[in-house]
Amino acid sequence: MRQDKRNILVTRPLSAQQFEYARILGLEPIIEPALQFNFPDYWDSVLKVINEHLKSDWVFTSANGVKALEELMDAGLRVRPEVQLFAVGAKTRDALQDLGLDAKIPIKQDGKHLAELIIEEGKINSVIYFHGNLSRDEMSDRLQDDGIEVIELEVYETIINPVEMPNKPVSGILFYSPSAVEGFARGTGFDQELPPLFAIGPTTAGALKERTDQHVEIAKQPDTEVLLRTTADYIFNKVEQSPSERD
């Protein structure tokens, strides 16, 4: 464990294991969640939509969509064995596996490639898309362009919180979604020179590049531990090298 730790601002909660891993890497997370999530008190209308489209496969692009499914199952929903499940990435798939469900994921874990995976199945006419109120339309648009019906099912609400820089030195800022970028814009904002910026994936990086000309480091996989390693490597091996060492 490094003793010369560097503070990082993280715009979403970390698990105890992730927090400890960050500290092993020499990072001291300061948690300022950009988002909070609300789920319905009653699921009757959602269950009605599902039951009206029994032949549609199911698509998930976030762990929150899976959390909503868990609550639906607690409310009495039974997952039929013939339903195919698709997830945007490994974390979402793992959350489904925790419910005893299997899902297919694309090799490249983003909405565009998830849509391509569904299209390549070749026999899907419609899907139910479990999503939040701020979910992006990239995947839905691609499926609809190919003639696949997308049944939009809003199962949670995302509330964006303004994020402010802490009153202590920070060596990096970690972003997990375009909505988190919006939260930072509503708080401290991007009009000043900021510490190095880190994104969980290319979509989030794109949202950052719309706000600032600063360089953005992107995790090679959409995974928190990979993002933390990316951050530590950049801070300790690039930022803190002298110019001659970087040449």
TORKOL-4160 file (C-alpha; in steps of 0.2 Angstrom, whole numbers, padded with zeros to 4 digits, m for minus):
247
<pt num="1" X="0000" Y="0000" Z="0000"/>
<pt num="2" X="0007" Y="0017" Z="m0005"/>
<pt num="3" X="0010" Y="0029" Z="0009"/>
<pt num="4" X="0010" Y="0045" Z="m0002"/>
<pt num="5" X="m0008" Y="0045" Z="m0006"/>
<pt num="6" X="m0017" Y="0057" Z="m0018"/>
<pt num="7" X="m0035" Y="0063" Z="m0016"/>
<pt num="8" X="m0047" Y="0059" Z="m0030"/>
<pt num="9" X="m0065" Y="0065" Z="m0032"/>
<pt num="10" X="m0077" Y="0051" Z="m0036"/>
<pt num="11" X="m0094" Y="0056" Z="m0042"/>
<pt num="12" X="m0103" Y="0040" Z="m0036"/>
<pt num="13" X="m0102" Y="0029" Z="m0021"/>
<pt num="14" X="m0089" Y="0015" Z="m0019"/>
<pt num="15" X="m0091" Y="m0001" Z="m0010"/>
<pt num="16" X="m0080" Y="m0005" Z="0005"/>
<pt num="17" X="m0070" Y="m0017" Z="m0007"/>
<pt num="18" X="m0068" Y="m0003" Z="m0020"/>
<pt num="19" X="m0063" Y="0010" Z="m0007"/>
<pt num="20" X="m0050" Y="m0002" Z="0000"/>
<pt num="21" X="m0043" Y="m0006" Z="m0017"/>
<pt num="22" X="m0041" Y="0013" Z="m0021"/>
<pt num="23" X="m0031" Y="0015" Z="m0005"/>
<pt num="24" X="m0020" Y="0001" Z="m0010"/>
<pt num="25" X="m0016" Y="0010" Z="m0026"/>
<pt num="26" X="m0012" Y="0026" Z="m0017"/>
<pt num="27" X="m0028" Y="0035" Z="m0019"/>
<pt num="28" X="m0039" Y="0043" Z="m0006"/>
<pt num="29" X="m0057" Y="0044" Z="m0013"/>
<pt num="30" X="m0068" Y="0059" Z="m0008"/>
<pt num="31" X="m0086" Y="0053" Z="m0012"/>
<pt num="32" X="m0098" Y="0066" Z="m0020"/>
<pt num="33" X="m0112" Y="0057" Z="m0028"/>
<pt num="34" X="m0119" Y="0066" Z="m0043"/>
<pt num="35" X="m0134" Y="0055" Z="m0044"/>
<pt num="36" X="m0148" Y="0048" Z="m0034"/>
<pt num="37" X="m0161" Y="0035" Z="m0039"/>
<pt num="38" X="m0179" Y="0033" Z="m0035"/>
<pt num="39" X="m0190" Y="0018" Z="m0038"/>
<pt num="40" X="m0209" Y="0017" Z="m0040"/>
<pt num="41" X="m0219" Y="0013" Z="m0024"/>
<pt num="42" X="m0231" Y="0002" Z="m0035"/>
<pt num="43" X="m0227" Y="m0009" Z="m0050"/>
<pt num="44" X="m0244" Y="m0012" Z="m0056"/>
<pt num="45" X="m0242" Y="m0002" Z="m0072"/>
<pt num="46" X="m0225" Y="m0009" Z="m0076"/>
<pt num="47" X="m0231" Y="m0027" Z="m0073"/>
<pt num="48" X="m0246" Y="m0023" Z="m0085"/>
<pt num="49" X="m0234" Y="m0018" Z="m0099"/>
<pt num="50" X="m0223" Y="m0034" Z="m0097"/>
<pt num="51" X="m0238" Y="m0045" Z="m0097"/>
<pt num="52" X="m0245" Y="m0037" Z="m0113"/>
<pt num="53" X="m0228" Y="m0041" Z="m0122"/>
<pt num="54" X="m0225" Y="m0059" Z="m0117"/>
<pt num="55" X="m0215" Y="m0063" Z="m0133"/>
<pt num="56" X="m0203" Y="m0048" Z="m0131"/>
<pt num="57" X="m0185" Y="m0051" Z="m0125"/>
<pt num="58" X="m0178" Y="m0040" Z="m0111"/>
<pt num="59" X="m0164" Y="m0027" Z="m0112"/>
<pt num="60" X="m0154" Y="m0019" Z="m0097"/>
<pt num="61" X="m0141" Y="m0006" Z="m0098"/>
<pt num="62" X="m0138" Y="m0002" Z="m0080"/>
<pt num="63" X="m0138" Y="m0011" Z="m0063"/>
<pt num="64" X="m0152" Y="0000" Z="m0058"/>
<pt num="65" X="m0163" Y="m0008" Z="m0071"/>
<pt num="66" X="m0159" Y="m0025" Z="m0064"/>
<pt num="67" X="m0163" Y="m0018" Z="m0046"/>
<pt num="68" X="m0180" Y="m0013" Z="m0053"/>
<pt num="69" X="m0182" Y="m0031" Z="m0060"/>
<pt num="70" X="m0178" Y="m0038" Z="m0043"/>
<pt num="71" X="m0191" Y="m0027" Z="m0035"/>
<pt num="72" X="m0203" Y="m0033" Z="m0049"/>
<pt num="73" X="m0199" Y="m0051" Z="m0045"/>
<pt num="74" X="m0203" Y="m0048" Z="m0026"/>
<pt num="75" X="m0219" Y="m0041" Z="m0032"/>
<pt num="76" X="m0224" Y="m0057" Z="m0041"/>
<pt num="77" X="m0216" Y="m0056" Z="m0058"/>
<pt num="78" X="m0210" Y="m0073" Z="m0065"/>
<pt num="79" X="m0196" Y="m0073" Z="m0078"/>
<pt num="80" X="m0202" Y="m0085" Z="m0091"/>
<pt num="81" X="m0188" Y="m0097" Z="m0097"/>
<pt num="82" X="m0191" Y="m0093" Z="m0115"/>
<pt num="83" X="m0187" Y="m0074" Z="m0113"/>
<pt num="84" X="m0169" Y="m0069" Z="m0119"/>
<pt num="85" X="m0160" Y="m0056" Z="m0108"/>
<pt num="86" X="m0147" Y="m0044" Z="m0115"/>
<pt num="87" X="m0136" Y="m0033" Z="m0104"/>
<pt num="88" X="m0124" Y="m0019" Z="m0109"/>
<pt num="89" X="m0109" Y="m0026" Z="m0100"/>
<pt num="90" X="m0102" Y="m0038" Z="m0087"/>
<pt num="91" X="m0107" Y="m0028" Z="m0071"/>
<pt num="92" X="m0126" Y="m0028" Z="m0077"/>
<pt num="93" X="m0124" Y="m0046" Z="m0082"/>
<pt num="94" X="m0117" Y="m0050" Z="m0065"/>
<pt num="95" X="m0132" Y="m0042" Z="m0056"/>
<pt num="96" X="m0144" Y="m0052" Z="m0067"/>
<pt num="97" X="m0134" Y="m0068" Z="m0062"/>
<pt num="98" X="m0136" Y="m0063" Z="m0044"/>
<pt num="99" X="m0155" Y="m0065" Z="m0047"/>
<pt num="100" X="m0152" Y="m0082" Z="m0055"/>
<pt num="101" X="m0154" Y="m0076" Z="m0073"/>
<pt num="102" X="m0142" Y="m0077" Z="m0088"/>
<pt num="103" X="m0139" Y="m0063" Z="m0101"/>
<pt num="104" X="m0129" Y="m0060" Z="m0117"/>
<pt num="105" X="m0117" Y="m0046" Z="m0118"/>
<pt num="106" X="m0108" Y="m0038" Z="m0132"/>
<pt num="107" X="m0089" Y="m0039" Z="m0134"/>
<pt num="108" X="m0088" Y="m0020" Z="m0133"/>
<pt num="109" X="m0098" Y="m0015" Z="m0119"/>
<pt num="110" X="m0109" Y="0000" Z="m0124"/>
<pt num="111" X="m0126" Y="0004" Z="m0131"/>
<pt num="112" X="m0122" Y="0003" Z="m0149"/>
<pt num="113" X="m0114" Y="m0014" Z="m0149"/>
<pt num="114" X="m0128" Y="m0020" Z="m0138"/>
<pt num="115" X="m0140" Y="m0016" Z="m0151"/>
<pt num="116" X="m0129" Y="m0024" Z="m0164"/>
<pt num="117" X="m0129" Y="m0040" Z="m0154"/>
<pt num="118" X="m0148" Y="m0040" Z="m0153"/>
<pt num="119" X="m0149" Y="m0037" Z="m0172"/>
<pt num="120" X="m0137" Y="m0051" Z="m0175"/>
<pt num="121" X="m0148" Y="m0064" Z="m0166"/>
<pt num="122" X="m0159" Y="m0062" Z="m0182"/>
<pt num="123" X="m0176" Y="m0068" Z="m0175"/>
<pt num="124" X="m0180" Y="m0054" Z="m0162"/>
<pt num="125" X="m0195" Y="m0043" Z="m0167"/>
<pt num="126" X="m0197" Y="m0033" Z="m0151"/>
<pt num="127" X="m0188" Y="m0030" Z="m0134"/>
<pt num="128" X="m0193" Y="m0023" Z="m0118"/>
<pt num="129" X="m0180" Y="m0010" Z="m0112"/>
<pt num="130" X="m0179" Y="m0007" Z="m0093"/>
<pt num="131" X="m0172" Y="0010" Z="m0091"/>
<pt num="132" X="m0172" Y="0026" Z="m0081"/>
<pt num="133" X="m0179" Y="0043" Z="m0086"/>
<pt num="134" X="m0162" Y="0050" Z="m0092"/>
<pt num="135" X="m0156" Y="0035" Z="m0102"/>
<pt num="136" X="m0149" Y="0039" Z="m0119"/>
<pt num="137" X="m0157" Y="0034" Z="m0135"/>
<pt num="138" X="m0142" Y="0027" Z="m0144"/>
<pt num="139" X="m0147" Y="0008" Z="m0142"/>
<pt num="140" X="m0166" Y="0011" Z="m0145"/>
<pt num="141" X="m0163" Y="0021" Z="m0161"/>
<pt num="142" X="m0152" Y="0008" Z="m0168"/>
<pt num="143" X="m0164" Y="m0006" Z="m0165"/>
<pt num="144" X="m0179" Y="0004" Z="m0172"/>
<pt num="145" X="m0169" Y="0008" Z="m0188"/>
<pt num="146" X="m0167" Y="m0011" Z="m0190"/>
<pt num="147" X="m0186" Y="m0013" Z="m0188"/>
<pt num="148" X="m0186" Y="m0020" Z="m0170"/>
<pt num="149" X="m0199" Y="m0013" Z="m0159"/>
<pt num="150" X="m0192" Y="m0006" Z="m0143"/>
<pt num="151" X="m0205" Y="m0005" Z="m0128"/>
<pt num="152" X="m0199" Y="0008" Z="m0117"/>
<pt num="153" X="m0201" Y="0004" Z="m0099"/>
<pt num="154" X="m0196" Y="0017" Z="m0087"/>
<pt num="155" X="m0192" Y="0009" Z="m0070"/>
<pt num="156" X="m0182" Y="0021" Z="m0060"/>
<pt num="157" X="m0179" Y="0040" Z="m0059"/>
<pt num="158" X="m0162" Y="0048" Z="m0059"/>
<pt num="159" X="m0160" Y="0064" Z="m0050"/>
<pt num="160" X="m0144" Y="0074" Z="m0054"/>
<pt num="161" X="m0136" Y="0083" Z="m0039"/>
<pt num="162" X="m0124" Y="0097" Z="m0041"/>
<pt num="163" X="m0106" Y="0092" Z="m0037"/>
<pt num="164" X="m0093" Y="0104" Z="m0030"/>
<pt num="165" X="m0075" Y="0102" Z="m0028"/>
<pt num="166" X="m0069" Y="0098" Z="m0010"/>
<pt num="167" X="m0059" Y="0111" Z="0001"/>
<pt num="168" X="m0043" Y="0100" Z="m0001"/>
<pt num="169" X="m0031" Y="0096" Z="m0015"/>
<pt num="170" X="m0038" Y="0084" Z="m0028"/>
<pt num="171" X="m0027" Y="0074" Z="m0041"/>
<pt num="172" X="m0041" Y="0068" Z="m0051"/>
<pt num="173" X="m0060" Y="0067" Z="m0054"/>
<pt num="174" X="m0069" Y="0051" Z="m0059"/>
<pt num="175" X="m0085" Y="0051" Z="m0069"/>
<pt num="176" X="m0096" Y="0036" Z="m0072"/>
<pt num="177" X="m0110" Y="0043" Z="m0084"/>
<pt num="178" X="m0115" Y="0058" Z="m0094"/>
<pt num="179" X="m0127" Y="0063" Z="m0080"/>
<pt num="180" X="m0113" Y="0064" Z="m0068"/>
<pt num="181" X="m0104" Y="0076" Z="m0080"/>
<pt num="182" X="m0120" Y="0086" Z="m0080"/>
<pt num="183" X="m0120" Y="0086" Z="m0061"/>
<pt num="184" X="m0102" Y="0093" Z="m0060"/>
<pt num="185" X="m0107" Y="0106" Z="m0073"/>
<pt num="186" X="m0121" Y="0111" Z="m0061"/>
<pt num="187" X="m0109" Y="0113" Z="m0047"/>
<pt num="188" X="m0091" Y="0118" Z="m0049"/>
<pt num="189" X="m0092" Y="0118" Z="m0068"/>
<pt num="190" X="m0079" Y="0116" Z="m0081"/>
<pt num="191" X="m0074" Y="0135" Z="m0084"/>
<pt num="192" X="m0058" Y="0133" Z="m0073"/>
<pt num="193" X="m0043" Y="0122" Z="m0075"/>
<pt num="194" X="m0047" Y="0106" Z="m0066"/>
<pt num="195" X="m0037" Y="0091" Z="m0060"/>
<pt num="196" X="m0035" Y="0076" Z="m0073"/>
<pt num="197" X="m0052" Y="0069" Z="m0078"/>
<pt num="198" X="m0056" Y="0051" Z="m0079"/>
<pt num="199" X="m0071" Y="0042" Z="m0088"/>
<pt num="200" X="m0078" Y="0025" Z="m0085"/>
<pt num="201" X="m0080" Y="0023" Z="m0104"/>
<pt num="202" X="m0081" Y="0032" Z="m0121"/>
<pt num="203" X="m0099" Y="0039" Z="m0119"/>
<pt num="204" X="m0095" Y="0047" Z="m0103"/>
<pt num="205" X="m0078" Y="0054" Z="m0111"/>
<pt num="206" X="m0089" Y="0061" Z="m0125"/>
<pt num="207" X="m0100" Y="0070" Z="m0113"/>
<pt num="208" X="m0084" Y="0077" Z="m0104"/>
<pt num="209" X="m0076" Y="0083" Z="m0121"/>
<pt num="210" X="m0092" Y="0092" Z="m0125"/>
<pt num="211" X="m0089" Y="0103" Z="m0109"/>
<pt num="212" X="m0070" Y="0105" Z="m0109"/>
<pt num="213" X="m0054" Y="0104" Z="m0119"/>
<pt num="214" X="m0045" Y="0095" Z="m0106"/>
<pt num="215" X="m0038" Y="0078" Z="m0109"/>
<pt num="216" X="m0049" Y="0064" Z="m0103"/>
<pt num="217" X="m0042" Y="0047" Z="m0098"/>
<pt num="218" X="m0054" Y="0032" Z="m0102"/>
<pt num="219" X="m0054" Y="0015" Z="m0093"/>
<pt num="220" X="m0051" Y="0001" Z="m0105"/>
<pt num="221" X="m0066" Y="m0008" Z="m0098"/>
<pt num="222" X="m0081" Y="m0001" Z="m0090"/>
<pt num="223" X="m0076" Y="m0007" Z="m0072"/>
<pt num="224" X="m0073" Y="0003" Z="m0056"/>
<pt num="225" X="m0057" Y="m0006" Z="m0052"/>
<pt num="226" X="m0050" Y="m0004" Z="m0070"/>
<pt num="227" X="m0055" Y="0015" Z="m0068"/>
<pt num="228" X="m0046" Y="0016" Z="m0052"/>
<pt num="229" X="m0030" Y="0007" Z="m0059"/>
<pt num="230" X="m0031" Y="0019" Z="m0074"/>
<pt num="231" X="m0032" Y="0034" Z="m0062"/>
<pt num="232" X="m0017" Y="0028" Z="m0051"/>
<pt num="233" X="m0006" Y="0024" Z="m0066"/>
<pt num="234" X="m0009" Y="0041" Z="m0074"/>
<pt num="235" X="m0007" Y="0051" Z="m0057"/>
<pt num="236" X="0009" Y="0042" Z="m0051"/>
<pt num="237" X="0017" Y="0038" Z="m0068"/>
<pt num="238" X="0013" Y="0052" Z="m0080"/>
<pt num="239" X="0007" Y="0067" Z="m0070"/>
<pt num="240" X="0021" Y="0066" Z="m0057"/>
<pt num="241" X="0035" Y="0062" Z="m0069"/>
<pt num="242" X="0047" Y="0076" Z="m0075"/>
<pt num="243" X="0046" Y="0082" Z="m0093"/>
<pt num="244" X="0062" Y="0074" Z="m0097"/>
<pt num="245" X="0056" Y="0057" Z="m0090"/>
<pt num="246" X="0040" Y="0059" Z="m0101"/>
<pt num="247" X="0050" Y="0062" Z="m0117"/>
